[in-house]
Amino acid sequence: MTTTRFAPSPTGYIHVGNLRTALFNYMIARKAGGTFILRLDDTDPERSKQEYADAIQEDLEWLGLTWDRIERQSARLDRYEEAAQTLRDKGRFYEAFETPTELDLKRKKLLNMGRPPVYDRAALDLSDEQKAALRAERGNGVWRFKLDHERIEWTDGILGDLSIDAASVSDPVLIRGDGQFLYTLASVCDDVDFGVTHVVRGSDHVTNTATQIQIIQALGGAVPAFAHHSLLTGPQGEALSKRLGTLSLRDLRAQGVEPMALLSLMARLGSSQPIELARDMDELLAGFDLSSFGAAPTKFDVNDLFPLTARVLHDLPLSAVADDVAALGVPADKAEAFWNVVRENITVKADMAAWWDLFANGAPALVDDADREFVAQALDLLPAPPYAADSWANWTAAVKDATGRKGKGLFMPLRKAVTGRERGPEMADVLPLLQVKPQL
């Protein structure tokens, strides 16, 4: 069975970069009728917070990305210790004691010699007595996985055939000196135990994948199908990482972005397929093709979400926004007419408030000096509300007869006087919603 996972760390809020990873893994699982796992990578007890774990789940539920089960790495520490012992027993795990300063000096020396800054495995030459002395002096060392120095090859679902020489990569640290299990060991152990068949993540993980393939094999697990999507940049190609703090899903939600607008953009951004607004998840899944995505950095502009959001709202029936409309104070008998008038004239739901304020309390008249006398005369000809479907036609006909104005010279000043705007819905639909008579 196809099994995928989304593995955020509950150390902050999910942002658009995380969402891309979540969505791809979700859609692969759902298209195959498989299992989608939400895995919280919470092995760092100081930075991991329950409030962020709750927020991650809320954000995914808002988008409709439901998971089949949830796993927490903090509940699996004993299992990681078992995996570590397996690697020790196989001679693939060794303790190293270099300080950060010593490692930095080694890296600089290798770079000065024109060689890759790869760890020299000096710890493998330490005797038991030397290790004991270092432990007494420095405390426990870190544990490194001993890579087999051979080429690691796989066919990536997006990047194609990849090959990395393990000799060009440092033996990865899997356990810190304080005993904390690092991402690489915990993630591999989980993927093996949970039967994960497909892993999609950012292209910054390519080297991690190479080392993880060897660790999976050392633990006797099946290697998943890996795919690495491009990283997002800003609209001008600038690094997005510095702005991700302002592009969390809850920030976008607070700005009024609709879930299907966000999902539709993320499901196509960076692919050879055009971005199209999907009506629902089934339509989104039907058009998803992982092989259509490219390796080049992908430009993301938050402003692209708002035209899509406007289109989502345009297509919604009243039933989908009834609570929002009622919360504005719109009478039940006016709700349908109100929504039909405003839905083509808003970008986000919050824009409805200004429209209802206009209908309920009137708008400051927008009147050109040349039209002021004309508008005053026209408003004198307008009776008090309530207004009916034919009120606009009757009023403008009366104004035309009284003033001789016609066409744009008649209708535009009246629209601006009534709504305070130069554009908007049909005035025949607006007038019946007015609760007060427009004033100069």
Secondary structure, DSSP 4 states (H G I P E B T S, - for coil): --EEEE---TTS--BHHHHHHHHHHHHHHHHTT-EEEEEE----TTT--HHHHHHHHHHHHHHT---SEEEEGGG-HHHHHHHHHHHHHTT-EEEE---HHHHHHHHHHHHHTTS------GGGG--HHHHHHHHHHH-S-EEEE---SSEEEEEETTTEEEEEEGGGSPPPEEE-TTSPBPHHHHHHHHHHHTT--EEEEEGGGHHHHHHHHHHHHHTTPPPPEEEEEPPEE-TTS-BSGGGGGG-BHHHHHHTT--HHHHHHHHTTTTBSSPP---SSHHHHHHT--GGGB-SS-EE--GGGHHHHHHHHHHT--HHHHHHHHHHTT--HHHHHHHHHHHGGG-SSGGGHHHHHHHHHH-------GGGHHHHHHHHHTSPPSP--TTHHHHHHHHHHHHH---THHHHHHHHHHHHSSSS-S-HHHHGGG-SS----
